[in-house]
Amino acid sequence: MPPTSSLPSARTPRHASPSDVPTRPRGRTRSARSAGIRHQDSLRSPLRTRLAAGGAMLAVALMAITCSVPAAAASAQVLATAPAGAVVAAVQTLESGTGSPALVAHDGYTVAVPPPLAVPAAAPAAYTASGLVLWPVSASTAVSGSYGPREAPCAGCSTFHKGADLTPGVGSPIQVIADGVVRSVSAVDDGGLGVHAVIDHIIGGRQVSSVYGHMIRGSLQLSAGQAVTAGELVGNVGSTGQSTGPHLHFEILLGGTEPTDPLAWLAVYAS
């Protein structure tokens, strides 16, 4: 008989037990993974550093623009903070001036901004009172008719007296009460106030008109549009028009049309 051998038979199955299968060392696998993560972090760190530096530079640039050009900085901030894909409207500006109205478009409609209002020109020098206000005749002159309601003294005379009747005597001179401009005159006896004159003044910051009536025909010294000064001769006391005797009919019209008591007004303003 052939000798018995201790070597395995060639026909022995190749199935191995679990203990015979070589295993991968776990410690080496974890070390390799940690090394890979550290390698990836080392690659990312320079990129993060560059991004942070770029963001800081962008912030500094925006701050510089904000300090130097506010309008441009506001626009840049809007564009920088807007989300991706958002539509950002342009910053609106308005330039004012004294020319044509500025047009500003907003939400589909246009708004016109008018130019500043023009300041009216100052009144002519001749129309500005010097501050001196005088009585038309002597302040001690007798008064024959006062302002207000009355019985009509003659046919065609009014029942409301819009002035005061002063009787310094026929032919007495009548003077302009303040600087002004002659509005109208009548050199002929046309009834009513007869020979008369109306003068416009600026007194106490408002227009005041003075009326002088019943003067002697031919004594009128003024013409319409003439600039006059306080104390200048208007004419002489007479009795033309609807009159019962020689006297000066004198009126004060506030605003050029509204009659007021002329004696009360003179007591306040006249020297």
KOLDO-159410 format. One line per 3 residues: number of its first residue (from 1); their letters; for each residue x, y, z negated of C-alpha. Coordinates in nm, 4 decimals. Layout:
BEGIN
NUM) A) X,Y,Z ~ ...
***
This chain:
BEGIN
1) MPP) 0.0000,0.0000,0.0000 ~ 0.1194,0.3449,0.0810 ~ 0.2279,0.5541,-0.2036
4) TSS) -0.0264,0.7859,-0.3696 ~ 0.0351,1.1573,-0.3170 ~ -0.0600,1.4398,-0.5476
7) LPS) -0.1140,1.6868,-0.2599 ~ -0.4774,1.7663,-0.1716 ~ -0.6324,1.5765,0.1048
10) ART) -0.6591,1.7388,0.4394 ~ -1.0298,1.6761,0.4313 ~ -1.0792,1.8580,0.1029
13) PRH) -1.3525,2.1302,0.1491 ~ -1.2284,2.4858,0.1602 ~ -1.4882,2.6159,-0.0843
16) ASP) -1.3152,2.8096,-0.3611 ~ -1.4420,2.8871,-0.7008 ~ -1.5124,3.2458,-0.7987
19) SDV) -1.2116,3.2475,-1.0154 ~ -0.9944,3.1708,-0.7182 ~ -1.1132,3.4791,-0.5132
22) PTR) -0.8749,3.7721,-0.5542 ~ -1.0385,4.0901,-0.6869 ~ -0.9525,4.4575,-0.6133
25) PRG) -0.8056,4.6323,-0.9101 ~ -1.0653,4.8820,-1.0384 ~ -0.8137,5.1212,-1.1879
28) RTR) -0.6471,5.1833,-0.8565 ~ -0.9830,5.2516,-0.6835 ~ -1.0884,5.5229,-0.9327
31) SAR) -0.7488,5.6870,-0.9168 ~ -0.7706,5.7044,-0.5402 ~ -1.1138,5.8667,-0.5570
34) SAG) -0.9972,6.1258,-0.8080 ~ -0.6989,6.2045,-0.5909 ~ -0.9291,6.2548,-0.2913
37) IRH) -1.1559,6.4934,-0.4819 ~ -0.8589,6.6931,-0.6012 ~ -0.7321,6.7096,-0.2462
40) QDS) -1.0714,6.8429,-0.1216 ~ -1.0826,7.1022,-0.4013 ~ -0.7339,7.2160,-0.3102
43) LRS) -0.8530,7.2700,0.0445 ~ -1.1658,7.4632,-0.0636 ~ -0.9944,7.6962,-0.3124
46) PLR) -0.8148,7.9138,-0.0517 ~ -1.1407,7.9452,0.1443 ~ -1.3318,8.0574,-0.1660
49) TRL) -1.0581,8.3051,-0.2493 ~ -1.0700,8.4540,0.0999 ~ -1.4515,8.4803,0.0904
52) AAG) -1.4472,8.6523,-0.2507 ~ -1.1818,8.8982,-0.1334 ~ -1.3804,8.9744,0.1813
55) GAM) -1.6989,9.0363,-0.0222 ~ -1.5145,9.2728,-0.2563 ~ -1.3722,9.4685,0.0376
58) LAV) -1.7216,9.4956,0.1924 ~ -1.8641,9.6280,-0.1373 ~ -1.5854,9.8885,-0.1652
61) ALM) -1.6469,9.9983,0.1945 ~ -2.0212,10.0389,0.1329 ~ -1.9547,10.2450,-0.1809
64) AIT) -1.7186,10.4730,0.0102 ~ -1.9765,10.5254,0.2851 ~ -2.2452,10.5976,0.0244
67) CSV) -2.0356,10.8713,-0.1363 ~ -1.9395,11.0377,0.1914 ~ -2.2474,11.0017,0.4134
70) PAA) -2.5651,10.9304,0.2101 ~ -2.7945,10.8793,0.5083 ~ -2.5552,10.6391,0.6812
73) AAS) -2.4931,10.4523,0.3540 ~ -2.8641,10.4041,0.2978 ~ -2.8997,10.2597,0.6470
76) AQV) -2.5979,10.0310,0.5958 ~ -2.7367,9.9091,0.2624 ~ -3.0706,9.8246,0.4194
79) LAT) -2.9014,9.6300,0.6995 ~ -2.6618,9.4553,0.4604 ~ -2.9341,9.3388,0.2201
82) APA) -3.1979,9.2470,0.4771 ~ -3.2597,8.8716,0.5197 ~ -3.1511,8.6995,0.8380
85) GAV) -3.3882,8.7586,1.1287 ~ -3.5633,9.0556,0.9625 ~ -3.6478,9.3626,1.1722
88) VAA) -3.5203,9.6813,1.0068 ~ -3.6636,10.0188,1.1197 ~ -3.4266,10.3049,1.1850
91) VQT) -3.3895,10.5669,0.9113 ~ -3.6062,10.8697,0.9942 ~ -3.4623,11.2207,0.9801
94) LES) -3.6262,11.5632,1.0052 ~ -3.4571,11.8829,1.1156 ~ -3.6354,12.2076,1.0300
97) GTG) -3.5998,12.5327,1.2161 ~ -3.7739,12.8492,1.3196 ~ -3.8487,12.7408,1.6756
100) SPA) -4.1092,12.4969,1.8056 ~ -4.2776,12.2585,1.5592 ~ -4.0752,11.9434,1.4841
103) LVA) -4.2390,11.6115,1.5813 ~ -4.2049,11.3136,1.3475 ~ -4.3250,10.9673,1.4600
106) HDG) -4.4683,10.7462,1.1863 ~ -4.6726,10.4228,1.2091 ~ -4.7818,10.4846,1.5659
109) YTV) -4.8861,10.8486,1.5333 ~ -4.7034,11.1806,1.5567 ~ -4.7088,11.4549,1.2931
112) AVP) -4.6180,11.8128,1.3828 ~ -4.4296,12.0101,1.1181 ~ -4.4951,12.3831,1.1764
115) PPL) -4.2129,12.6369,1.1531 ~ -4.2008,12.8767,0.8557 ~ -4.4663,13.1471,0.8535
118) AVP) -4.3573,13.4810,0.9927 ~ -4.3380,13.7639,0.7403 ~ -4.5362,14.0671,0.8571
121) AAA) -4.3365,14.3783,0.9301 ~ -4.3336,14.6539,0.6734 ~ -4.5669,14.9492,0.7184
124) PAA) -4.4236,15.2535,0.8983 ~ -4.2464,15.5016,0.6748 ~ -4.5089,15.7673,0.7454
127) YTA) -4.7811,15.5279,0.6250 ~ -4.6087,15.4533,0.2931 ~ -4.6970,15.6840,0.0080
130) SGL) -4.4142,15.8788,-0.1514 ~ -4.5876,15.8351,-0.4864 ~ -4.7167,16.1923,-0.4941
133) VLW) -5.0962,16.2294,-0.5060 ~ -5.2537,16.5777,-0.5151 ~ -5.5982,16.7275,-0.5456
136) PVS) -5.7312,16.8540,-0.2073 ~ -5.8061,17.1893,-0.3724 ~ -5.7368,17.3223,-0.7219
139) AST) -5.8221,17.0694,-0.9938 ~ -6.0182,17.3426,-1.1733 ~ -6.2542,17.3953,-0.8786
142) AVS) -6.6276,17.3887,-0.9591 ~ -6.8227,17.0790,-0.8513 ~ -7.1611,17.1422,-0.6863
145) GSY) -7.2458,16.7831,-0.6015 ~ -7.1327,16.4560,-0.7644 ~ -7.0932,16.1004,-0.6331
148) GPR) -7.3964,15.8711,-0.6461 ~ -7.7763,15.8771,-0.6013 ~ -7.9438,16.2133,-0.5483
151) EAP) -8.2414,16.3870,-0.3922 ~ -8.1672,16.4752,-0.0300 ~ -8.0651,16.8467,-0.0384
154) CAG) -8.1493,16.9038,0.3295 ~ -8.3260,16.7484,0.6247 ~ -8.1105,16.4604,0.7431
157) CST) -7.8984,16.4542,0.4235 ~ -7.8541,16.1175,0.2453 ~ -8.0090,16.0197,-0.0868
160) FHK) -7.6784,15.8590,-0.1920 ~ -7.3861,16.0978,-0.2011 ~ -7.0693,15.9121,-0.0961
163) GAD) -6.8364,16.1932,-0.2069 ~ -6.8071,16.5023,-0.4215 ~ -6.8768,16.8613,-0.3200
166) LTP) -6.6083,17.1107,-0.4335 ~ -6.6651,17.4904,-0.4061 ~ -6.3348,17.6806,-0.4195
169) GVG) -6.4774,17.9502,-0.1931 ~ -6.5164,17.9920,0.1818 ~ -6.1885,17.9927,0.3723
172) SPI) -5.9889,17.8277,0.0870 ~ -5.7092,17.6023,0.2131 ~ -5.7503,17.2254,0.1919
175) QVI) -5.4409,17.0082,0.1546 ~ -5.3555,16.6448,0.2322 ~ -5.3690,16.4463,-0.0937
178) ADG) -5.0838,16.1995,-0.0090 ~ -4.8513,16.0840,0.2669 ~ -5.0385,15.9021,0.5396
181) VVR) -5.1536,15.8835,0.9001 ~ -5.4570,16.0633,1.0445 ~ -5.7159,15.8072,1.1519
184) SVS) -5.9703,16.0368,1.3190 ~ -6.0752,16.4018,1.3464 ~ -6.3636,16.6090,1.4759
187) AVD) -6.2761,16.9649,1.5687 ~ -6.6359,17.0552,1.6624 ~ -6.9570,17.0829,1.4651
190) DGG) -7.1267,16.7589,1.5641 ~ -7.3670,16.7389,1.2679 ~ -7.3142,16.5250,0.9629
193) LGV) -6.9706,16.6204,0.8233 ~ -6.9202,16.8889,1.0860 ~ -6.5495,16.9676,1.1383
196) HAV) -6.3737,16.6947,0.9446 ~ -6.0731,16.4618,0.9210 ~ -6.0071,16.1061,0.7912
199) IDH) -5.6552,16.0150,0.6710 ~ -5.5277,15.6657,0.5796 ~ -5.2803,15.6166,0.2923
202) IIG) -5.1118,15.3360,0.0989 ~ -5.1564,15.4201,-0.2698 ~ -5.1070,15.1790,-0.5564
205) GRQ) -5.0239,14.9021,-0.3104 ~ -5.3534,14.9192,-0.1186 ~ -5.5060,15.1142,0.1655
208) VSS) -5.7009,15.4214,0.0631 ~ -5.8626,15.6679,0.3005 ~ -5.9464,16.0327,0.2262
211) VYG) -6.2250,16.2296,0.3996 ~ -6.2436,16.6113,0.4298 ~ -6.5707,16.7606,0.5657
214) HMI) -6.7576,17.0834,0.6538 ~ -6.4425,17.2832,0.7433 ~ -6.4547,17.6095,0.9381
217) RGS) -6.4550,17.5601,1.3130 ~ -6.1070,17.6278,1.4541 ~ -5.9280,17.5738,1.1195
220) LQL) -5.8470,17.2055,1.1652 ~ -5.4684,17.1563,1.1799 ~ -5.4467,16.7780,1.2397
223) SAG) -5.4838,16.5318,1.5275 ~ -5.5516,16.1575,1.5361 ~ -5.2388,15.9443,1.4892
226) QAV) -5.0400,16.2239,1.3292 ~ -4.8154,16.1396,1.0311 ~ -4.8750,16.3776,0.7429
229) TAG) -4.7232,16.4443,0.4009 ~ -4.8786,16.5347,0.0674 ~ -4.9597,16.9085,0.0464
232) ELV) -4.9804,16.9622,0.4241 ~ -5.2667,17.1886,0.5426 ~ -5.5780,17.0093,0.6701
235) GNV) -5.8045,17.3114,0.7366 ~ -6.0202,17.5662,0.5530 ~ -6.3403,17.5359,0.3512
238) GST) -6.6519,17.6076,0.5592 ~ -7.0148,17.5044,0.6054 ~ -7.0283,17.3187,0.9374
241) GQS) -7.2504,17.0131,0.9854 ~ -7.5355,16.9282,0.7487 ~ -7.4480,17.1724,0.4750
244) TGP) -7.6352,17.4084,0.2405 ~ -7.3382,17.6411,0.1869 ~ -6.9565,17.6650,0.2028
247) HLH) -6.7933,17.3718,0.0233 ~ -6.5505,17.0830,0.0733 ~ -6.7133,16.7433,0.0994
250) FEI) -6.4402,16.5033,-0.0216 ~ -6.4504,16.1216,-0.0158 ~ -6.2228,15.8331,-0.1170
253) LLG) -6.2695,15.5027,0.0705 ~ -6.1057,15.1952,-0.0859 ~ -5.9680,14.9610,0.1781
256) GTE) -6.0617,15.2273,0.4336 ~ -6.4371,15.1586,0.4153 ~ -6.5692,15.1269,0.0578
259) PTD) -6.6683,15.4589,-0.1028 ~ -6.5873,15.5208,-0.4681 ~ -6.6226,15.8152,-0.7047
262) PLA) -6.3494,16.0512,-0.5741 ~ -6.3267,16.2599,-0.8938 ~ -6.2773,15.9504,-1.1125
265) WLA) -6.0153,15.8222,-0.8668 ~ -5.8290,16.1559,-0.8645 ~ -5.8312,16.1593,-1.2443
268) VYA) -5.6321,15.8341,-1.2355 ~ -5.3913,15.8940,-0.9455 ~ -5.3537,16.2687,-0.8888
271) S) -5.0794,16.4761,-1.0462
***
